[in-house]
Amino acid sequence: MFVTVQIPIIDVRPLLAQQTCRDVLPSWPRPDRVFAGSSPKHHRSNYVRGLGAVRPRLKGGVAPWLSESFYVDVQGLVRVGRQVNRGDRSESVSAQPVYRNFYTDGVTGRLEVCFRFLGWNYRNNSKRNEDRVKMLAIQAPVRLRALGDKAGPLIEVGERFAKHLLSSTTISPGASVQEWWVQPGTPAVITEIPPPWSLNFQLRQRWLVYSGMRISSWDLAQGDESDDAARRLRVHVSRLHADLVAIETVLGLCENRRLDVAFRPVESHILRLLDLLLRPSRHGFASISLLARVLGHARDVYDDIIGTTTSIAGSIDNPKIVERVDRLSEMIKDASQPSSRGILVRIEELIMARNENTISGGNFHGPVNQGEGGAHMQVGGVAPAQLRELIEQMTAAAGELAKDLPDEQAVAVEDAAAGVSRELEQEASERNERGVRARLKTLFEIASEAGTAGASLAGAVSAIQAILGM
């Protein structure tokens, strides 16, 4: 049994117009130099000042997030004591730290500390026992080595970690910084429960309360090392929680005028977060269906986010953001009624059907179009409908090919397809044509290497290049 405590860390310095003196390295979301700890070049890896070296994920990343291919190894900074619950022989368990990683795309970050529980009583599994194990992880004594501070509960380390990240990555001595630039968000606990106790569900979400703090609790069926679907679902859930915290934080700062909602990087970041949350699919999972159920059963938690989003959208002259906010609001209204017992989902309800245009158990129907917003696309004299159809073909073909590719190539294909769709949604004057050209080249090269399996993708890419005159 594994329990991971996640503490979101939101760093809004890239969204500020003023000089923050933040260290420009590593270059997120894709650092320049990344080597495994076992590599003879490990000492050449980029590192985050005061935290640790950037390492590659051994099994590769998970689309659609570029940053998920890497993590910052913070074991030297975050010191975790062994947590033991000494009950009678049948209830004695201990929490052994497995890893301490920090993930970030430059703005949305998360500190994750994972424990393996030894001696967990499989014969007496119950909600009470599961919650007891989670509390052991939440209360594990943690100190930050660089600060020389006293150990405190892991769940309360977020504020100290955020302050340390801010100070250590400010490279100009005496620079004026504001603590709100880097701040922690609502924590989450992700528990991977082994079979046979997890056979009746694949995903369960509810809320825990610790010392007046509300914690999002996710229970997942634990897969073995070869179970890629279980691994992808775990990353999917982790990012879903972090993205919700990020948009809540960014919108809150816009509402109190600390962030300028009219500043282009802020506007673009809000749009990107909404796009990620509203994607019909994330690496084969029915993301929008899961999001609707999560938001629906905890409506009292997320109503403020929706209200703030709606309010902010009214002051933004961006029809794309307004359209997405309207969809998010409608999703909440149409979702299931609040439930204190949480939600229970089988993985079959989340996995996209391979040869059908539906999602079992979901609310989405029709071809997968990760780009969305096709009505706004204009490319010279090309009919928007013609280009939109080609982008849909490219996105669908990329999704099909990615299922049969190695992890790294699958991530590259899905990232590139999503990037092309996103860029072509922009007005011609705002589009990064060099980026579109590079992504289309990546797609064509991988599709060509795949031979017959990549023929559909290669054809769609060639057609788009011809239309764009590339």
The 8 nearest C-alpha neighbors of each residue, nearest first, counted from 0:
[[1, 192, 116, 191, 115, 193, 2, 190],
 [2, 0, 115, 191, 114, 190, 116, 3],
 [1, 3, 190, 114, 113, 189, 191, 4],
 [4, 2, 113, 189, 112, 188, 114, 5],
 [3, 5, 188, 112, 111, 187, 113, 189],
 [4, 6, 111, 187, 186, 110, 188, 3],
 [5, 7, 186, 110, 109, 157, 8, 111],
 [8, 6, 109, 184, 183, 108, 241, 110],
 [9, 7, 183, 108, 109, 182, 184, 6],
 [8, 10, 107, 182, 181, 106, 108, 183],
 [11, 9, 181, 106, 12, 180, 8, 107],
 [12, 10, 14, 180, 13, 106, 9, 181],
 [11, 13, 14, 15, 10, 180, 19, 21],
 [14, 12, 11, 15, 106, 105, 10, 264],
 [15, 13, 12, 11, 265, 264, 16, 258],
 [16, 14, 12, 17, 13, 258, 11, 18],
 [17, 15, 14, 18, 262, 13, 259, 12],
 [16, 18, 15, 19, 12, 14, 20, 13],
 [19, 17, 20, 16, 15, 21, 12, 175],
 [18, 20, 21, 17, 12, 176, 169, 174],
 [21, 19, 169, 18, 171, 170, 22, 174],
 [20, 22, 169, 19, 168, 23, 170, 12],
 [21, 23, 168, 24, 170, 169, 20, 25],
 [24, 22, 21, 25, 26, 20, 27, 168],
 [25, 23, 26, 22, 45, 47, 46, 30],
 [24, 26, 30, 45, 27, 23, 46, 47],
 [25, 27, 30, 24, 29, 28, 23, 31],
 [28, 26, 29, 105, 104, 30, 25, 66],
 [27, 29, 104, 66, 65, 105, 26, 30],
 [28, 30, 27, 26, 66, 31, 65, 69],
 [31, 29, 26, 25, 27, 32, 28, 33],
 [30, 32, 29, 26, 33, 25, 45, 44],
 [33, 31, 44, 45, 30, 34, 43, 53],
 [32, 34, 44, 54, 53, 55, 45, 31],
 [35, 33, 41, 44, 54, 38, 40, 55],
 [36, 34, 38, 37, 54, 41, 55, 33],
 [35, 37, 41, 38, 34, 54, 39, 42],
 [38, 36, 35, 39, 41, 34, 40, 42],
 [37, 39, 41, 40, 35, 36, 34, 42],
 [40, 38, 41, 37, 42, 36, 34, 35],
 [41, 39, 38, 42, 43, 34, 44, 35],
 [40, 42, 34, 38, 36, 43, 39, 44],
 [41, 43, 40, 44, 39, 34, 36, 52],
 [44, 42, 41, 40, 45, 32, 34, 33],
 [45, 43, 33, 32, 34, 42, 41, 53],
 [46, 44, 32, 53, 25, 52, 33, 43],
 [45, 47, 52, 53, 51, 48, 44, 25],
 [48, 46, 50, 51, 49, 52, 25, 45],
 [49, 47, 168, 50, 167, 46, 51, 164],
 [48, 50, 167, 47, 51, 164, 168, 145],
 [51, 49, 47, 73, 48, 76, 52, 71],
 [52, 50, 73, 72, 46, 47, 71, 49],
 [51, 53, 46, 71, 72, 45, 44, 54],
 [52, 54, 71, 46, 45, 70, 33, 44],
 [55, 53, 35, 70, 33, 69, 34, 71],
 [56, 54, 69, 57, 35, 68, 33, 34],
 [55, 57, 59, 68, 69, 58, 60, 54],
 [56, 58, 59, 55, 35, 68, 60, 54],
 [59, 57, 56, 60, 406, 407, 68, 55],
 [60, 58, 56, 68, 407, 57, 406, 61],
 [68, 61, 59, 67, 410, 56, 407, 62],
 [60, 62, 67, 410, 63, 64, 231, 59],
 [63, 61, 64, 410, 282, 413, 414, 60],
 [62, 64, 414, 413, 61, 281, 65, 282],
 [65, 63, 62, 66, 67, 61, 414, 60],
 [66, 64, 67, 28, 68, 63, 29, 62],
 [65, 67, 28, 104, 64, 68, 69, 29],
 [68, 66, 60, 69, 65, 64, 61, 102],
 [60, 67, 69, 56, 59, 66, 55, 65],
 [70, 68, 55, 56, 67, 54, 66, 53],
 [69, 71, 102, 54, 53, 101, 100, 72],
 [70, 72, 53, 101, 52, 100, 51, 73],
 [71, 73, 100, 51, 52, 74, 70, 53],
 [74, 72, 76, 51, 75, 50, 100, 99],
 [75, 73, 77, 99, 76, 72, 78, 98],
 [74, 76, 73, 77, 78, 51, 144, 50],
 [75, 77, 144, 73, 143, 74, 50, 78],
 [78, 76, 143, 74, 73, 75, 142, 79],
 [77, 79, 142, 141, 143, 76, 144, 74],
 [80, 78, 141, 140, 77, 81, 142, 139],
 [79, 81, 140, 82, 141, 139, 78, 96],
 [82, 80, 94, 95, 83, 79, 139, 93],
 [81, 83, 94, 139, 93, 80, 135, 84],
 [84, 82, 93, 92, 85, 94, 81, 91],
 [83, 85, 92, 91, 86, 93, 82, 135],
 [86, 84, 91, 83, 87, 92, 90, 88],
 [87, 85, 91, 90, 84, 88, 89, 92],
 [86, 88, 90, 89, 91, 85, 84, 92],
 [87, 89, 90, 91, 86, 85, 92, 118],
 [88, 90, 87, 91, 120, 86, 118, 119],
 [91, 89, 86, 87, 88, 120, 92, 119],
 [90, 92, 85, 86, 84, 88, 89, 87],
 [93, 91, 118, 119, 84, 117, 83, 90],
 [92, 94, 83, 117, 116, 82, 84, 95],
 [93, 95, 116, 82, 114, 115, 81, 83],
 [94, 96, 115, 114, 81, 116, 97, 93],
 [97, 95, 114, 113, 98, 115, 94, 79],
 [98, 96, 114, 113, 115, 95, 99, 112],
 [99, 97, 113, 112, 96, 100, 74, 114],
 [98, 100, 112, 74, 73, 111, 113, 72],
 [101, 99, 72, 111, 73, 71, 110, 70],
 [100, 102, 110, 71, 70, 109, 111, 72],
 [103, 101, 70, 108, 109, 71, 100, 110],
 [104, 102, 108, 105, 107, 66, 109, 106],
 [103, 105, 28, 66, 27, 106, 107, 108],
 [104, 106, 27, 103, 28, 107, 10, 108],
 [107, 105, 10, 104, 9, 11, 108, 103],
 [108, 106, 9, 103, 104, 245, 105, 8],
 [109, 107, 103, 8, 102, 7, 9, 106],
 [108, 110, 7, 8, 102, 6, 101, 111],
 [109, 111, 101, 6, 5, 100, 7, 102],
 [112, 110, 5, 100, 4, 99, 109, 101],
 [111, 113, 99, 4, 3, 98, 100, 5],
 [112, 114, 3, 97, 98, 2, 96, 111],
 [115, 113, 96, 95, 2, 97, 1, 94],
 [114, 116, 1, 95, 94, 0, 97, 96],
 [117, 115, 94, 0, 93, 1, 119, 95],
 [116, 118, 93, 119, 92, 115, 94, 95],
 [117, 119, 92, 120, 91, 116, 93, 90],
 [118, 120, 92, 117, 121, 116, 90, 91],
 [119, 121, 122, 123, 118, 90, 89, 124],
 [120, 122, 124, 123, 119, 196, 118, 193],
 [123, 121, 120, 124, 119, 89, 125, 196],
 [124, 122, 121, 120, 125, 128, 89, 90],
 [123, 125, 121, 122, 128, 120, 129, 126],
 [126, 124, 128, 127, 129, 123, 130, 121],
 [125, 127, 129, 128, 130, 124, 131, 123],
 [126, 128, 130, 125, 129, 131, 124, 132],
 [129, 127, 131, 125, 130, 126, 124, 132],
 [128, 130, 126, 132, 131, 127, 125, 133],
 [129, 131, 133, 127, 132, 128, 126, 134],
 [132, 130, 128, 134, 129, 133, 127, 135],
 [131, 133, 135, 129, 130, 134, 128, 136],
 [134, 132, 130, 136, 135, 131, 137, 129],
 [133, 135, 137, 131, 136, 132, 138, 130],
 [134, 136, 132, 138, 133, 137, 139, 131],
 [137, 135, 133, 139, 134, 138, 132, 94],
 [136, 138, 134, 154, 135, 153, 139, 133],
 [137, 139, 152, 135, 136, 153, 134, 140],
 [138, 140, 136, 152, 153, 82, 137, 135],
 [141, 139, 152, 151, 150, 80, 79, 153],
 [142, 140, 79, 150, 151, 153, 78, 152],
 [141, 143, 150, 78, 149, 148, 144, 77],
 [144, 142, 77, 76, 146, 145, 78, 148],
 [143, 145, 76, 147, 146, 142, 77, 78],
 [146, 144, 143, 147, 76, 49, 148, 163],
 [147, 145, 148, 144, 143, 163, 142, 76],
 [146, 148, 144, 145, 143, 149, 142, 150],
 [149, 147, 146, 142, 143, 150, 144, 145],
 [150, 148, 142, 151, 147, 141, 143, 146],
 [149, 151, 142, 141, 140, 148, 152, 143],
 [150, 152, 140, 141, 153, 149, 142, 155],
 [153, 151, 138, 140, 139, 154, 155, 141],
 [152, 154, 156, 155, 141, 139, 137, 138],
 [153, 155, 137, 152, 156, 138, 157, 186],
 [156, 154, 153, 152, 157, 151, 158, 159],
 [155, 157, 153, 159, 158, 154, 160, 152],
 [158, 156, 160, 183, 159, 155, 161, 6],
 [157, 159, 161, 160, 156, 183, 162, 182],
 [160, 158, 162, 161, 156, 157, 163, 143],
 [159, 161, 157, 163, 158, 162, 156, 164],
 [162, 160, 164, 158, 163, 159, 182, 181],
 [163, 161, 165, 159, 164, 160, 166, 158],
 [162, 164, 160, 166, 165, 161, 167, 159],
 [165, 163, 161, 167, 162, 166, 168, 160],
 [166, 164, 162, 163, 168, 167, 181, 161],
 [165, 167, 163, 169, 168, 164, 162, 170],
 [168, 166, 49, 164, 169, 48, 165, 163],
 [167, 169, 22, 48, 166, 165, 21, 170],
 [170, 168, 21, 166, 20, 167, 171, 22],
 [169, 171, 22, 168, 20, 21, 172, 167],
 [170, 172, 174, 20, 169, 173, 21, 22],
 [173, 171, 174, 170, 169, 175, 20, 166],
 [172, 174, 171, 175, 176, 170, 169, 20],
 [175, 173, 172, 171, 176, 20, 169, 19],
 [174, 176, 173, 177, 19, 20, 172, 171],
 [177, 175, 174, 178, 19, 180, 165, 169],
 [176, 178, 179, 180, 175, 181, 165, 19],
 [177, 179, 180, 181, 176, 162, 182, 165],
 [178, 180, 181, 177, 182, 11, 10, 176],
 [179, 181, 178, 11, 177, 10, 12, 182],
 [182, 180, 10, 179, 9, 161, 178, 165],
 [181, 183, 9, 161, 8, 179, 180, 158],
 [184, 182, 8, 157, 7, 158, 9, 161],
 [185, 183, 7, 244, 8, 186, 6, 182],
 [184, 186, 214, 244, 187, 7, 6, 183],
 [187, 185, 6, 214, 5, 184, 7, 215],
 [186, 188, 215, 5, 214, 216, 4, 189],
 [187, 189, 4, 216, 3, 5, 217, 215],
 [190, 188, 217, 3, 2, 218, 216, 4],
 [189, 191, 2, 218, 1, 219, 192, 217],
 [192, 190, 221, 219, 1, 220, 0, 218],
 [191, 193, 221, 220, 0, 197, 219, 190],
 [194, 192, 221, 197, 0, 220, 196, 195],
 [195, 193, 196, 197, 198, 192, 221, 220],
 [194, 196, 198, 197, 193, 199, 192, 121],
 [197, 195, 194, 198, 193, 192, 199, 124],
 [196, 198, 194, 220, 195, 199, 200, 192],
 [197, 199, 195, 200, 196, 194, 201, 220],
 [200, 198, 197, 201, 196, 345, 195, 343],
 [201, 199, 345, 198, 197, 202, 344, 343],
 [202, 200, 345, 220, 346, 219, 344, 197],
 [201, 203, 219, 344, 218, 200, 343, 345],
 [202, 204, 343, 218, 342, 217, 344, 219],
 [205, 203, 217, 341, 342, 216, 218, 202],
 [204, 206, 341, 216, 215, 340, 217, 342],
 [207, 205, 215, 216, 214, 213, 208, 204],
 [208, 206, 214, 213, 216, 215, 209, 205],
 [207, 209, 213, 212, 214, 211, 210, 206],
 [210, 208, 212, 211, 213, 207, 214, 134],
 [209, 211, 212, 208, 213, 155, 154, 207],
 [210, 212, 209, 208, 213, 214, 207, 155],
 [213, 211, 209, 208, 210, 214, 207, 185],
 [212, 214, 208, 207, 209, 211, 206, 215],
 [215, 213, 207, 187, 186, 206, 208, 216],
 [214, 216, 187, 206, 188, 205, 207, 186],
 [215, 217, 188, 205, 206, 204, 187, 189],
 [218, 216, 204, 189, 203, 188, 190, 219],
 [217, 219, 190, 203, 202, 189, 191, 204],
 [220, 218, 202, 191, 201, 190, 221, 192],
 [219, 221, 201, 197, 192, 191, 193, 222],
 [222, 220, 191, 193, 192, 219, 229, 223],
 [221, 223, 226, 229, 220, 224, 230, 193],
 [222, 224, 226, 225, 221, 229, 227, 230],
 [225, 223, 226, 222, 227, 230, 229, 221],
 [224, 226, 223, 227, 222, 228, 230, 229],
 [227, 225, 222, 223, 228, 224, 229, 230],
 [226, 228, 230, 229, 225, 231, 224, 222],
 [227, 229, 231, 230, 226, 232, 222, 233],
 [230, 228, 232, 222, 227, 231, 226, 233],
 [229, 231, 227, 233, 228, 232, 234, 226],
 [230, 232, 228, 234, 233, 229, 235, 227],
 [233, 231, 235, 229, 230, 234, 228, 236],
 [232, 234, 230, 236, 235, 231, 237, 229],
 [235, 233, 237, 231, 236, 232, 238, 230],
 [234, 236, 232, 238, 233, 237, 231, 239],
 [237, 235, 239, 233, 234, 238, 232, 240],
 [236, 238, 234, 235, 240, 239, 233, 241],
 [237, 239, 241, 235, 240, 236, 242, 234],
 [240, 238, 236, 242, 237, 241, 235, 243],
 [239, 241, 243, 238, 237, 242, 236, 244],
 [242, 240, 238, 244, 243, 239, 7, 245],
 [243, 241, 245, 239, 244, 240, 238, 246],
 [242, 244, 240, 246, 245, 241, 247, 239],
 [243, 245, 241, 247, 242, 246, 184, 248],
 [246, 244, 242, 248, 247, 243, 107, 241],
 [245, 247, 249, 248, 243, 244, 250, 242],
 [246, 248, 244, 250, 245, 304, 249, 251],
 [249, 247, 245, 251, 246, 250, 244, 252],
 [250, 248, 246, 252, 251, 247, 245, 253],
 [251, 249, 253, 247, 252, 248, 246, 254],
 [250, 252, 254, 248, 253, 249, 247, 255],
 [251, 253, 257, 249, 255, 250, 254, 258],
 [254, 252, 258, 256, 250, 251, 255, 260],
 [253, 255, 251, 256, 252, 250, 311, 307],
 [254, 256, 252, 253, 257, 251, 258, 250],
 [257, 255, 253, 258, 254, 252, 259, 260],
 [256, 258, 252, 255, 253, 259, 254, 251],
 [259, 257, 253, 256, 252, 260, 15, 265],
 [260, 258, 262, 261, 253, 256, 257, 265],
 [259, 261, 262, 253, 265, 266, 258, 315],
 [260, 262, 259, 263, 266, 315, 265, 316],
 [263, 261, 259, 265, 260, 264, 266, 16],
 [262, 264, 266, 265, 267, 261, 260, 268],
 [265, 263, 267, 266, 14, 262, 268, 13],
 [266, 264, 268, 14, 263, 267, 262, 260],
 [265, 267, 263, 269, 268, 264, 260, 262],
 [268, 266, 264, 270, 265, 269, 263, 271],
 [267, 269, 271, 265, 270, 266, 264, 272],
 [270, 268, 272, 266, 271, 267, 273, 265],
 [269, 271, 267, 273, 268, 272, 320, 274],
 [270, 272, 268, 274, 269, 273, 267, 275],
 [273, 271, 275, 269, 274, 270, 268, 276],
 [272, 274, 276, 270, 275, 271, 277, 269],
 [275, 273, 271, 277, 272, 276, 278, 270],
 [276, 274, 272, 273, 278, 277, 271, 242],
 [277, 275, 273, 274, 278, 272, 287, 239],
 [278, 276, 274, 275, 287, 273, 279, 286],
 [277, 279, 280, 275, 369, 276, 274, 287],
 [280, 278, 287, 286, 285, 277, 369, 363],
 [281, 279, 285, 286, 284, 278, 283, 282],
 [280, 282, 284, 283, 286, 63, 278, 285],
 [283, 281, 62, 284, 280, 63, 61, 231],
 [282, 284, 351, 281, 350, 280, 285, 398],
 [285, 283, 350, 349, 281, 280, 286, 351],
 [286, 284, 349, 280, 288, 287, 279, 351],
 [285, 287, 280, 289, 284, 288, 279, 281],
 [286, 288, 290, 279, 289, 277, 285, 278],
 [289, 287, 361, 291, 290, 286, 285, 362],
 [290, 288, 292, 286, 291, 287, 293, 285],
 [289, 291, 287, 293, 292, 288, 294, 286],
 [292, 290, 288, 294, 289, 293, 334, 295],
 [291, 293, 295, 289, 290, 294, 334, 296],
 [294, 292, 290, 295, 291, 296, 289, 297],
 [295, 293, 291, 297, 292, 298, 296, 290],
 [296, 294, 334, 292, 335, 298, 293, 297],
 [337, 295, 297, 338, 336, 298, 293, 294],
 [298, 296, 294, 299, 300, 337, 295, 293],
 [297, 299, 295, 301, 300, 294, 302, 296],
 [298, 300, 297, 302, 301, 303, 337, 296],
 [301, 299, 298, 297, 302, 303, 294, 304],
 [300, 302, 298, 304, 303, 299, 294, 305],
 [301, 303, 305, 304, 299, 298, 300, 306],
 [302, 304, 306, 301, 305, 307, 300, 299],
 [305, 303, 307, 301, 302, 306, 247, 308],
 [304, 306, 308, 302, 303, 307, 309, 328],
 [307, 305, 303, 309, 308, 304, 302, 310],
 [308, 306, 310, 304, 309, 305, 303, 311],
 [309, 307, 305, 311, 310, 306, 312, 304],
 [308, 310, 312, 306, 307, 311, 305, 324],
 [309, 311, 307, 313, 308, 312, 306, 314],
 [310, 312, 308, 313, 314, 309, 307, 315],
 [313, 311, 309, 315, 314, 310, 321, 308],
 [312, 314, 311, 310, 315, 309, 321, 316],
 [313, 315, 312, 311, 316, 310, 260, 261],
 [316, 314, 312, 317, 313, 311, 261, 260],
 [315, 317, 318, 314, 313, 312, 261, 321],
 [316, 318, 315, 319, 320, 321, 312, 266],
 [319, 317, 321, 320, 322, 316, 315, 323],
 [320, 318, 322, 321, 317, 323, 372, 270],
 [319, 321, 323, 322, 318, 317, 270, 324],
 [320, 322, 318, 324, 319, 323, 312, 325],
 [323, 321, 319, 325, 320, 324, 318, 326],
 [324, 322, 326, 320, 325, 321, 327, 319],
 [323, 325, 327, 321, 326, 322, 320, 328],
 [324, 326, 328, 322, 323, 327, 329, 321],
 [327, 325, 323, 329, 324, 328, 330, 322],
 [326, 328, 324, 330, 325, 329, 323, 331],
 [329, 327, 325, 331, 330, 326, 324, 305],
 [330, 328, 332, 326, 331, 327, 333, 325],
 [329, 331, 327, 333, 328, 332, 334, 291],
 [332, 330, 334, 328, 329, 333, 295, 294],
 [331, 333, 329, 330, 334, 328, 295, 335],
 [332, 334, 330, 331, 329, 335, 295, 291],
 [335, 333, 295, 331, 332, 291, 330, 292],
 [334, 336, 295, 296, 292, 337, 333, 291],
 [335, 337, 296, 295, 338, 334, 298, 297],
 [296, 338, 336, 297, 295, 298, 335, 339],
 [337, 339, 296, 340, 341, 336, 297, 342],
 [338, 340, 341, 337, 205, 296, 297, 206],
 [339, 341, 338, 205, 342, 204, 206, 296],
 [342, 340, 205, 204, 339, 338, 296, 343],
 [341, 343, 204, 203, 344, 340, 205, 296],
 [342, 344, 203, 202, 200, 341, 204, 345],
 [345, 343, 202, 200, 201, 203, 346, 342],
 [344, 346, 201, 200, 347, 348, 202, 343],
 [345, 347, 201, 349, 348, 344, 350, 202],
 [346, 348, 345, 349, 350, 359, 344, 351],
 [349, 347, 360, 359, 346, 345, 350, 344],
 [350, 348, 285, 284, 346, 347, 351, 359],
 [351, 349, 284, 347, 283, 348, 285, 352],
 [350, 352, 283, 358, 284, 285, 353, 349],
 [351, 353, 355, 354, 358, 350, 357, 356],
 [354, 352, 355, 351, 399, 356, 350, 283],
 [355, 353, 352, 356, 351, 357, 399, 395],
 [356, 354, 352, 357, 353, 358, 351, 366],
 [355, 357, 365, 366, 364, 354, 358, 352],
 [358, 356, 364, 355, 365, 359, 352, 363],
 [357, 359, 361, 351, 352, 360, 363, 285],
 [360, 358, 348, 361, 357, 349, 351, 352],
 [359, 361, 348, 358, 362, 349, 288, 347],
 [362, 360, 288, 358, 359, 363, 285, 348],
 [361, 363, 288, 364, 360, 358, 287, 359],
 [364, 362, 361, 358, 357, 279, 365, 288],
 [365, 363, 357, 356, 362, 358, 366, 361],
 [364, 366, 356, 357, 367, 363, 368, 355],
 [367, 365, 356, 368, 364, 391, 395, 357],
 [366, 368, 369, 395, 365, 279, 391, 280],
 [369, 367, 370, 391, 371, 366, 394, 395],
 [368, 370, 371, 278, 367, 417, 279, 394],
 [369, 371, 420, 368, 421, 417, 372, 373],
 [372, 370, 373, 369, 368, 278, 420, 274],
 [371, 373, 374, 375, 370, 424, 319, 376],
 [372, 374, 375, 376, 371, 387, 424, 370],
 [375, 373, 372, 376, 383, 384, 387, 424],
 [374, 376, 373, 372, 424, 377, 425, 383],
 [377, 375, 424, 373, 374, 383, 423, 425],
 [376, 378, 383, 379, 375, 426, 427, 381],
 [379, 377, 381, 380, 427, 376, 383, 467],
 [378, 380, 381, 377, 427, 467, 382, 466],
 [379, 381, 378, 382, 377, 383, 466, 467],
 [382, 380, 378, 379, 383, 386, 385, 377],
 [381, 383, 385, 384, 380, 386, 377, 378],
 [384, 382, 386, 385, 377, 376, 387, 381],
 [383, 385, 387, 382, 386, 388, 374, 373],
 [386, 384, 388, 382, 383, 387, 389, 381],
 [387, 385, 389, 383, 388, 384, 390, 382],
 [386, 388, 384, 390, 389, 385, 383, 373],
 [389, 387, 391, 385, 386, 390, 384, 392],
 [390, 388, 392, 386, 391, 387, 393, 459],
 [391, 389, 393, 387, 392, 388, 394, 386],
 [390, 392, 388, 394, 389, 393, 368, 395],
 [391, 393, 389, 395, 390, 394, 396, 388],
 [392, 394, 390, 396, 459, 391, 395, 456],
 [395, 393, 397, 391, 396, 392, 416, 390],
 [394, 396, 398, 392, 397, 393, 391, 367],
 [397, 395, 456, 393, 399, 398, 394, 392],
 [398, 396, 394, 400, 395, 399, 401, 393],
 [399, 397, 395, 401, 396, 400, 394, 413],
 [398, 400, 396, 397, 401, 402, 395, 403],
 [399, 401, 397, 402, 398, 403, 396, 453],
 [402, 400, 409, 404, 398, 403, 399, 397],
 [401, 403, 400, 399, 404, 398, 409, 283],
 [402, 404, 401, 400, 405, 399, 409, 452],
 [405, 403, 401, 409, 402, 408, 406, 400],
 [406, 404, 408, 407, 409, 403, 401, 402],
 [407, 405, 409, 408, 59, 410, 404, 60],
 [406, 408, 410, 59, 409, 405, 411, 60],
 [409, 407, 411, 410, 405, 406, 404, 412],
 [410, 408, 401, 406, 412, 404, 411, 407],
 [409, 411, 62, 407, 413, 408, 412, 414],
 [412, 410, 408, 414, 409, 413, 415, 407],
 [413, 411, 409, 415, 414, 410, 442, 408],
 [412, 414, 416, 410, 415, 411, 417, 62],
 [415, 413, 411, 417, 63, 412, 416, 410],
 [414, 416, 438, 418, 412, 417, 413, 411],
 [417, 415, 413, 419, 418, 414, 394, 412],
 [416, 418, 420, 414, 415, 419, 421, 413],
 [419, 417, 415, 421, 416, 420, 414, 422],
 [420, 418, 422, 416, 435, 421, 417, 423],
 [419, 421, 370, 417, 423, 418, 422, 416],
 [420, 422, 418, 424, 370, 419, 423, 417],
 [423, 421, 419, 424, 425, 420, 430, 418],
 [424, 422, 425, 420, 421, 419, 376, 430],
 [423, 425, 376, 422, 421, 375, 420, 373],
 [426, 424, 423, 422, 430, 429, 427, 376],
 [425, 427, 429, 428, 430, 377, 424, 376],
 [428, 426, 430, 429, 425, 378, 377, 379],
 [427, 429, 426, 430, 425, 431, 432, 378],
 [430, 428, 426, 427, 425, 431, 422, 432],
 [429, 431, 427, 425, 432, 422, 428, 426],
 [430, 432, 434, 433, 435, 429, 422, 428],
 [433, 431, 435, 434, 430, 436, 422, 437],
 [432, 434, 436, 435, 431, 437, 438, 430],
 [433, 435, 437, 431, 432, 436, 438, 419],
 [436, 434, 432, 438, 419, 433, 437, 439],
 [435, 437, 433, 439, 434, 438, 432, 440],
 [438, 436, 440, 434, 435, 439, 433, 441],
 [439, 437, 415, 441, 435, 440, 436, 434],
 [438, 440, 442, 436, 441, 437, 435, 443],
 [439, 441, 437, 443, 438, 442, 444, 436],
 [442, 440, 438, 444, 439, 443, 437, 445],
 [443, 441, 439, 445, 440, 444, 412, 446],
 [442, 444, 446, 440, 457, 441, 445, 447],
 [443, 445, 447, 441, 446, 442, 440, 448],
 [444, 446, 448, 442, 447, 443, 441, 449],
 [447, 445, 453, 443, 449, 448, 444, 457],
 [448, 446, 444, 449, 450, 445, 443, 453],
 [447, 449, 445, 450, 446, 444, 453, 443],
 [450, 448, 446, 453, 447, 452, 445, 451],
 [451, 449, 447, 448, 452, 453, 454, 446],
 [450, 452, 454, 453, 449, 447, 455, 446],
 [453, 451, 450, 449, 454, 400, 455, 446],
 [452, 454, 446, 449, 451, 456, 450, 455],
 [453, 455, 457, 451, 456, 452, 458, 450],
 [456, 454, 458, 457, 453, 396, 459, 452],
 [455, 457, 396, 459, 453, 458, 454, 393],
 [458, 456, 454, 460, 443, 446, 455, 459],
 [457, 459, 461, 455, 456, 460, 454, 462],
 [460, 458, 462, 393, 456, 461, 457, 389],
 [459, 461, 463, 457, 462, 458, 456, 464],
 [462, 460, 464, 458, 463, 459, 457, 465],
 [461, 463, 465, 459, 460, 464, 458, 466],
 [464, 462, 466, 460, 465, 461, 467, 459],
 [465, 463, 469, 461, 467, 462, 466, 468],
 [464, 466, 468, 462, 463, 467, 461, 469],
 [465, 467, 463, 464, 468, 462, 381, 469],
 [468, 466, 464, 465, 469, 463, 378, 379],
 [469, 467, 465, 466, 464, 463, 462, 436],
 [468, 464, 467, 465, 436, 466, 463, 461]]
